[in-house]
């Protein structure tokens, strides 16, 4: 992701757009891969969990997030994998998020495999949450 990518923006850009305005724009201009994932994630369709799309978190906008388990799903095109992505991921991890990244072509061509990886990660996060909850109860 380069510094000109709206998802990597600070709270406002030169034109004065706020993060919420940028997120709203991104929601209405989804890529084909984002549309495919959103079809499966919206309305509690995936594991009966609530996902949000194009959500500002700190100075970044994430593609999809399940806040309950602090899981971020990113649909990546060719602009990803640079230093800005590394800094973004590092900051999001310090905030307690797990990040899964999928290439757009994998989402479009191997949707079930992508969903299965997401399911496995969420099951692991659910298991970790249960362990933490039982520790707190004792």
Buried (B, 14 or more C-beta within 10 A) or exposed (E): BEEEBBBBBEEEBEEEBEBEBBBEEBBEEBBEBBEBBBEBBBEEEBBEBEBBBBBBBBEBBBBBBBBEBBBBBBBBEEBBEBEBBEEBBEBBEEEEBBBBBBBBEBBBEBBEEBBEBBEEBBEEBBEEEEEEEEEEEE
